[in-house]
Amino acid sequence: MSLAGLDVLRGVGGCPQSSLCSQMRQSRGSPSCVCAAWIWNLEQGNPALVRGHLWNSSLPLAELLKGFGPFGEHAVNASWIAVQELEKLGLRDDVDLHVYEVPVEYQTVQRLIPALWKKHSPQLVVHVGVSGMATTVTLEKCGHNVGYKGLDNCRFCPGSQCCVEGGPECIDSIIDMDAVSSRVSALGLDVTVTISKDAGRYLCDFTYYTSLYQSHGRSAFVHVPPLGKPYSAEQLGRALQAIIEEMLDFLEHSEDKINCQHEH
């Protein structure tokens, strides 16, 4: 399957009370805020186990990739720039790419992530965010449920300071981040890839946990440093390309093993 058309959803800059449908307006303009999500379908002709159900993978198996936009001191968000660079580079031939944006708002994240999962039944969600403390491209292993005190772009934070009341304290991704990091590092890119267990207790971590909870672990998060500290947009784009393709390979090999076990 060849690369398909690019759909952009322009984020709404208002407060969380704005409706979900208005946040998901289709556009082909430049991004205004926050999240980019890419969806692609894998058409391999083999069954795949998705969220506890055995599917035939000729049905849509989507992947969402989200990159955050402007907030706080980050007038230009390196994560969104990196996402745009990956768009230019493209991925392998069986990737159908679409882009989504959402505002940096806790309540919007809580509404939008379940809506996107329901709409696309994705195989995997990959989030991309910027960290002012990062000097490497960092793969986050888990998301955290509590400790959210920072205000979002609407000057709001959850009264409970948690993502999901009653949810587990921490949820791990099903992706083996150590393996992905090692394999990408072995490619000889001019970018250092590391792993982390702390996504920061702000919208990045909040989004990641919400997605992990919704997807039963079928999510990933990549933190990038600010542009030029030390990497260029092109370097970040190439790193994302390699990371995502390794994640896809990991999932496909994992599901092949599951399918083989079902057959025997």
TORKOL-4160 file (C-alpha; in steps of 0.2 Angstrom, whole numbers, padded with zeros to 4 digits, m for minus):
264
<pt num="1" X="0000" Y="0000" Z="0000"/>
<pt num="2" X="0007" Y="0017" Z="m0005"/>
<pt num="3" X="0007" Y="0033" Z="0006"/>
<pt num="4" X="m0010" Y="0040" Z="0006"/>
<pt num="5" X="m0016" Y="0058" Z="0008"/>
<pt num="6" X="m0012" Y="0069" Z="0023"/>
<pt num="7" X="m0027" Y="0075" Z="0034"/>
<pt num="8" X="m0024" Y="0089" Z="0047"/>
<pt num="9" X="m0035" Y="0093" Z="0061"/>
<pt num="10" X="m0033" Y="0110" Z="0067"/>
<pt num="11" X="m0033" Y="0112" Z="0086"/>
<pt num="12" X="m0044" Y="0124" Z="0095"/>
<pt num="13" X="m0036" Y="0137" Z="0106"/>
<pt num="14" X="m0050" Y="0139" Z="0118"/>
<pt num="15" X="m0054" Y="0132" Z="0135"/>
<pt num="16" X="m0058" Y="0114" Z="0138"/>
<pt num="17" X="m0077" Y="0117" Z="0136"/>
<pt num="18" X="m0075" Y="0118" Z="0117"/>
<pt num="19" X="m0084" Y="0104" Z="0109"/>
<pt num="20" X="m0074" Y="0089" Z="0102"/>
<pt num="21" X="m0081" Y="0090" Z="0085"/>
<pt num="22" X="m0075" Y="0108" Z="0083"/>
<pt num="23" X="m0058" Y="0102" Z="0089"/>
<pt num="24" X="m0058" Y="0089" Z="0075"/>
<pt num="25" X="m0061" Y="0101" Z="0060"/>
<pt num="26" X="m0052" Y="0095" Z="0045"/>
<pt num="27" X="m0039" Y="0107" Z="0037"/>
<pt num="28" X="m0023" Y="0107" Z="0026"/>
<pt num="29" X="m0016" Y="0122" Z="0034"/>
<pt num="30" X="m0001" Y="0124" Z="0046"/>
<pt num="31" X="m0003" Y="0117" Z="0063"/>
<pt num="32" X="m0009" Y="0129" Z="0077"/>
<pt num="33" X="m0007" Y="0120" Z="0092"/>
<pt num="34" X="m0002" Y="0104" Z="0101"/>
<pt num="35" X="m0004" Y="0086" Z="0095"/>
<pt num="36" X="m0001" Y="0078" Z="0078"/>
<pt num="37" X="m0007" Y="0060" Z="0076"/>
<pt num="38" X="m0003" Y="0049" Z="0062"/>
<pt num="39" X="m0013" Y="0034" Z="0057"/>
<pt num="40" X="m0008" Y="0020" Z="0046"/>
<pt num="41" X="m0015" Y="0004" Z="0040"/>
<pt num="42" X="m0005" Y="m0012" Z="0039"/>
<pt num="43" X="m0012" Y="m0024" Z="0026"/>
<pt num="44" X="m0001" Y="m0040" Z="0027"/>
<pt num="45" X="m0015" Y="m0053" Z="0025"/>
<pt num="46" X="m0011" Y="m0061" Z="0042"/>
<pt num="47" X="m0022" Y="m0061" Z="0057"/>
<pt num="48" X="m0017" Y="m0049" Z="0071"/>
<pt num="49" X="m0021" Y="m0049" Z="0090"/>
<pt num="50" X="m0028" Y="m0031" Z="0094"/>
<pt num="51" X="m0034" Y="m0027" Z="0111"/>
<pt num="52" X="m0039" Y="m0045" Z="0115"/>
<pt num="53" X="m0048" Y="m0048" Z="0098"/>
<pt num="54" X="m0041" Y="m0059" Z="0084"/>
<pt num="55" X="m0042" Y="m0048" Z="0068"/>
<pt num="56" X="m0038" Y="m0051" Z="0050"/>
<pt num="57" X="m0026" Y="m0037" Z="0046"/>
<pt num="58" X="m0034" Y="m0033" Z="0030"/>
<pt num="59" X="m0046" Y="m0023" Z="0041"/>
<pt num="60" X="m0039" Y="m0006" Z="0046"/>
<pt num="61" X="m0025" Y="m0007" Z="0059"/>
<pt num="62" X="m0021" Y="0011" Z="0063"/>
<pt num="63" X="m0007" Y="0019" Z="0072"/>
<pt num="64" X="m0008" Y="0037" Z="0079"/>
<pt num="65" X="0007" Y="0048" Z="0081"/>
<pt num="66" X="0005" Y="0063" Z="0092"/>
<pt num="67" X="0017" Y="0078" Z="0093"/>
<pt num="68" X="0014" Y="0093" Z="0104"/>
<pt num="69" X="0014" Y="0111" Z="0099"/>
<pt num="70" X="0017" Y="0128" Z="0107"/>
<pt num="71" X="0016" Y="0129" Z="0126"/>
<pt num="72" X="0025" Y="0139" Z="0140"/>
<pt num="73" X="0043" Y="0143" Z="0135"/>
<pt num="74" X="0042" Y="0133" Z="0119"/>
<pt num="75" X="0035" Y="0145" Z="0106"/>
<pt num="76" X="0041" Y="0133" Z="0093"/>
<pt num="77" X="0039" Y="0115" Z="0098"/>
<pt num="78" X="0053" Y="0104" Z="0092"/>
<pt num="79" X="0041" Y="0089" Z="0093"/>
<pt num="80" X="0029" Y="0096" Z="0080"/>
<pt num="81" X="0044" Y="0101" Z="0069"/>
<pt num="82" X="0051" Y="0083" Z="0070"/>
<pt num="83" X="0034" Y="0076" Z="0066"/>
<pt num="84" X="0034" Y="0088" Z="0050"/>
<pt num="85" X="0051" Y="0082" Z="0045"/>
<pt num="86" X="0045" Y="0064" Z="0047"/>
<pt num="87" X="0031" Y="0068" Z="0036"/>
<pt num="88" X="0043" Y="0074" Z="0022"/>
<pt num="89" X="0054" Y="0058" Z="0024"/>
<pt num="90" X="0039" Y="0046" Z="0024"/>
<pt num="91" X="0039" Y="0029" Z="0031"/>
<pt num="92" X="0039" Y="0012" Z="0022"/>
<pt num="93" X="0027" Y="0008" Z="0008"/>
<pt num="94" X="0013" Y="0000" Z="0018"/>
<pt num="95" X="0010" Y="0016" Z="0028"/>
<pt num="96" X="m0005" Y="0027" Z="0026"/>
<pt num="97" X="m0002" Y="0043" Z="0035"/>
<pt num="98" X="m0014" Y="0056" Z="0043"/>
<pt num="99" X="m0011" Y="0070" Z="0055"/>
<pt num="100" X="m0021" Y="0076" Z="0070"/>
<pt num="101" X="m0019" Y="0091" Z="0081"/>
<pt num="102" X="m0027" Y="0094" Z="0098"/>
<pt num="103" X="m0024" Y="0108" Z="0111"/>
<pt num="104" X="m0013" Y="0106" Z="0126"/>
<pt num="105" X="m0027" Y="0104" Z="0138"/>
<pt num="106" X="m0030" Y="0091" Z="0151"/>
<pt num="107" X="m0049" Y="0089" Z="0148"/>
<pt num="108" X="m0047" Y="0089" Z="0129"/>
<pt num="109" X="m0034" Y="0075" Z="0130"/>
<pt num="110" X="m0047" Y="0065" Z="0141"/>
<pt num="111" X="m0060" Y="0067" Z="0128"/>
<pt num="112" X="m0050" Y="0066" Z="0112"/>
<pt num="113" X="m0039" Y="0051" Z="0115"/>
<pt num="114" X="m0054" Y="0039" Z="0118"/>
<pt num="115" X="m0063" Y="0046" Z="0103"/>
<pt num="116" X="m0048" Y="0043" Z="0091"/>
<pt num="117" X="m0046" Y="0025" Z="0098"/>
<pt num="118" X="m0065" Y="0022" Z="0095"/>
<pt num="119" X="m0064" Y="0029" Z="0077"/>
<pt num="120" X="m0048" Y="0021" Z="0071"/>
<pt num="121" X="m0045" Y="0005" Z="0082"/>
<pt num="122" X="m0026" Y="0009" Z="0081"/>
<pt num="123" X="m0013" Y="m0005" Z="0082"/>
<pt num="124" X="m0002" Y="0007" Z="0091"/>
<pt num="125" X="m0001" Y="0026" Z="0097"/>
<pt num="126" X="0015" Y="0035" Z="0097"/>
<pt num="127" X="0016" Y="0052" Z="0106"/>
<pt num="128" X="0030" Y="0064" Z="0103"/>
<pt num="129" X="0034" Y="0078" Z="0115"/>
<pt num="130" X="0048" Y="0091" Z="0119"/>
<pt num="131" X="0058" Y="0092" Z="0135"/>
<pt num="132" X="0068" Y="0107" Z="0139"/>
<pt num="133" X="0079" Y="0095" Z="0150"/>
<pt num="134" X="0082" Y="0082" Z="0137"/>
<pt num="135" X="0099" Y="0081" Z="0127"/>
<pt num="136" X="0094" Y="0065" Z="0118"/>
<pt num="137" X="0079" Y="0057" Z="0110"/>
<pt num="138" X="0071" Y="0048" Z="0124"/>
<pt num="139" X="0059" Y="0033" Z="0124"/>
<pt num="140" X="0047" Y="0034" Z="0138"/>
<pt num="141" X="0044" Y="0016" Z="0146"/>
<pt num="142" X="0028" Y="0021" Z="0156"/>
<pt num="143" X="0015" Y="0034" Z="0160"/>
<pt num="144" X="0010" Y="0039" Z="0178"/>
<pt num="145" X="m0007" Y="0042" Z="0185"/>
<pt num="146" X="m0005" Y="0055" Z="0199"/>
<pt num="147" X="0005" Y="0071" Z="0202"/>
<pt num="148" X="m0002" Y="0083" Z="0189"/>
<pt num="149" X="m0001" Y="0101" Z="0197"/>
<pt num="150" X="0005" Y="0111" Z="0182"/>
<pt num="151" X="m0008" Y="0122" Z="0173"/>
<pt num="152" X="m0012" Y="0119" Z="0155"/>
<pt num="153" X="m0015" Y="0132" Z="0141"/>
<pt num="154" X="m0032" Y="0136" Z="0149"/>
<pt num="155" X="m0024" Y="0138" Z="0166"/>
<pt num="156" X="m0032" Y="0122" Z="0172"/>
<pt num="157" X="m0026" Y="0106" Z="0180"/>
<pt num="158" X="m0037" Y="0092" Z="0187"/>
<pt num="159" X="m0043" Y="0094" Z="0204"/>
<pt num="160" X="m0039" Y="0076" Z="0208"/>
<pt num="161" X="m0021" Y="0079" Z="0200"/>
<pt num="162" X="m0023" Y="0062" Z="0192"/>
<pt num="163" X="m0027" Y="0055" Z="0175"/>
<pt num="164" X="m0039" Y="0041" Z="0179"/>
<pt num="165" X="m0047" Y="0040" Z="0197"/>
<pt num="166" X="m0044" Y="0023" Z="0203"/>
<pt num="167" X="m0032" Y="0018" Z="0189"/>
<pt num="168" X="m0015" Y="0010" Z="0192"/>
<pt num="169" X="m0001" Y="0021" Z="0198"/>
<pt num="170" X="0009" Y="0017" Z="0183"/>
<pt num="171" X="0006" Y="0008" Z="0166"/>
<pt num="172" X="0020" Y="0001" Z="0155"/>
<pt num="173" X="0020" Y="0001" Z="0136"/>
<pt num="174" X="0020" Y="m0016" Z="0128"/>
<pt num="175" X="0034" Y="m0010" Z="0117"/>
<pt num="176" X="0051" Y="m0016" Z="0123"/>
<pt num="177" X="0059" Y="0002" Z="0123"/>
<pt num="178" X="0076" Y="m0006" Z="0128"/>
<pt num="179" X="0076" Y="m0016" Z="0112"/>
<pt num="180" X="0070" Y="m0002" Z="0101"/>
<pt num="181" X="0083" Y="0010" Z="0108"/>
<pt num="182" X="0097" Y="m0003" Z="0105"/>
<pt num="183" X="0092" Y="m0007" Z="0087"/>
<pt num="184" X="0090" Y="0011" Z="0083"/>
<pt num="185" X="0107" Y="0015" Z="0090"/>
<pt num="186" X="0115" Y="0001" Z="0080"/>
<pt num="187" X="0109" Y="0010" Z="0064"/>
<pt num="188" X="0123" Y="0023" Z="0066"/>
<pt num="189" X="0112" Y="0038" Z="0066"/>
<pt num="190" X="0120" Y="0055" Z="0072"/>
<pt num="191" X="0107" Y="0055" Z="0086"/>
<pt num="192" X="0108" Y="0047" Z="0103"/>
<pt num="193" X="0093" Y="0037" Z="0109"/>
<pt num="194" X="0090" Y="0033" Z="0127"/>
<pt num="195" X="0076" Y="0027" Z="0138"/>
<pt num="196" X="0067" Y="0035" Z="0153"/>
<pt num="197" X="0054" Y="0030" Z="0166"/>
<pt num="198" X="0048" Y="0048" Z="0170"/>
<pt num="199" X="0039" Y="0057" Z="0157"/>
<pt num="200" X="0037" Y="0073" Z="0168"/>
<pt num="201" X="0020" Y="0074" Z="0176"/>
<pt num="202" X="0014" Y="0087" Z="0164"/>
<pt num="203" X="0003" Y="0085" Z="0148"/>
<pt num="204" X="0016" Y="0073" Z="0140"/>
<pt num="205" X="0015" Y="0061" Z="0155"/>
<pt num="206" X="m0004" Y="0064" Z="0156"/>
<pt num="207" X="m0007" Y="0061" Z="0138"/>
<pt num="208" X="0004" Y="0045" Z="0138"/>
<pt num="209" X="m0005" Y="0038" Z="0154"/>
<pt num="210" X="m0022" Y="0042" Z="0146"/>
<pt num="211" X="m0017" Y="0033" Z="0130"/>
<pt num="212" X="m0009" Y="0018" Z="0139"/>
<pt num="213" X="m0025" Y="0016" Z="0149"/>
<pt num="214" X="m0036" Y="0017" Z="0134"/>
<pt num="215" X="m0025" Y="0006" Z="0123"/>
<pt num="216" X="m0020" Y="m0007" Z="0137"/>
<pt num="217" X="m0002" Y="m0003" Z="0134"/>
<pt num="218" X="m0002" Y="m0001" Z="0115"/>
<pt num="219" X="0006" Y="0016" Z="0116"/>
<pt num="220" X="0023" Y="0024" Z="0115"/>
<pt num="221" X="0030" Y="0041" Z="0120"/>
<pt num="222" X="0046" Y="0049" Z="0112"/>
<pt num="223" X="0053" Y="0065" Z="0120"/>
<pt num="224" X="0064" Y="0076" Z="0109"/>
<pt num="225" X="0076" Y="0090" Z="0115"/>
<pt num="226" X="0073" Y="0108" Z="0109"/>
<pt num="227" X="0079" Y="0112" Z="0092"/>
<pt num="228" X="0097" Y="0115" Z="0090"/>
<pt num="229" X="0100" Y="0108" Z="0108"/>
<pt num="230" X="0109" Y="0098" Z="0100"/>
<pt num="231" X="0099" Y="0091" Z="0085"/>
<pt num="232" X="0092" Y="0099" Z="0070"/>
<pt num="233" X="0074" Y="0096" Z="0063"/>
<pt num="234" X="0081" Y="0084" Z="0050"/>
<pt num="235" X="0091" Y="0074" Z="0063"/>
<pt num="236" X="0075" Y="0073" Z="0074"/>
<pt num="237" X="0064" Y="0068" Z="0059"/>
<pt num="238" X="0076" Y="0054" Z="0054"/>
<pt num="239" X="0077" Y="0048" Z="0072"/>
<pt num="240" X="0058" Y="0047" Z="0073"/>
<pt num="241" X="0057" Y="0038" Z="0057"/>
<pt num="242" X="0069" Y="0024" Z="0063"/>
<pt num="243" X="0061" Y="0023" Z="0080"/>
<pt num="244" X="0043" Y="0021" Z="0073"/>
<pt num="245" X="0049" Y="0008" Z="0060"/>
<pt num="246" X="0057" Y="m0002" Z="0074"/>
<pt num="247" X="0042" Y="m0001" Z="0085"/>
<pt num="248" X="0031" Y="m0008" Z="0070"/>
<pt num="249" X="0043" Y="m0022" Z="0067"/>
<pt num="250" X="0043" Y="m0026" Z="0086"/>
<pt num="251" X="0024" Y="m0027" Z="0086"/>
<pt num="252" X="0023" Y="m0037" Z="0070"/>
<pt num="253" X="0035" Y="m0050" Z="0077"/>
<pt num="254" X="0026" Y="m0050" Z="0093"/>
<pt num="255" X="0009" Y="m0053" Z="0085"/>
<pt num="256" X="0017" Y="m0067" Z="0073"/>
<pt num="257" X="0022" Y="m0076" Z="0089"/>
<pt num="258" X="0004" Y="m0074" Z="0097"/>
<pt num="259" X="m0004" Y="m0080" Z="0080"/>
<pt num="260" X="0008" Y="m0095" Z="0080"/>
<pt num="261" X="0003" Y="m0100" Z="0098"/>
<pt num="262" X="m0015" Y="m0099" Z="0093"/>
<pt num="263" X="m0012" Y="m0110" Z="0078"/>
<pt num="264" X="m0004" Y="m0123" Z="0089"/>
